[in-house]
């Protein structure tokens, strides 16, 4: 196993997968079945999580799956993932999905999702993971947004009180401040 690192860049966790959509991947309308796509997305996200943590990682949550455009039989699915942020033992992995039509040489964005993974030791217990080191402005924005999504998920699951959601407090205070600054 590679040595522990205090932080890994986002690029360390990047994964890109491609697969052609065949008839057995589709529903009666000729569209790729959502469950089949989620399966491929889970595999891609797992690779990103394991690259980041250097450990076996398991899916803990799937958030905000947005099916924006159906993927047709014969198209090529392109899935890209990377770790946005690491917490103590968990990581948020962002996935973006495109469909390529190789005959028309076109590409369109189809899906986006956020998966949470937990790194495990040899006995199956959660273990700490390295931090993420954002290297670009966009990566920094994703890093900060990941904390907010985590707080929302924990509050909605009843595992954290709204008063404990520190990343959300700032947004709520800013929103309140803006609302009091409005001309009335």
Buried (B, 14 or more C-beta within 10 A) or exposed (E): EEEEEEEBBBEBBBBEBEBEBEEEBBEEEEBBBBEBBBEBBBBBBBBBBBBBBBBBBBBBBBBEBEBEBBBBBBBBBBBBBBBBBBBEBBBBBBBBBBBBBEEEEEBEEBBBBBBBBBBBEEEEEBBBBBBBBBEEEEBEEBBBBBBBBBBBBBBEEEEBEEEEBEBBEEEEEEEEEEEEEEEE
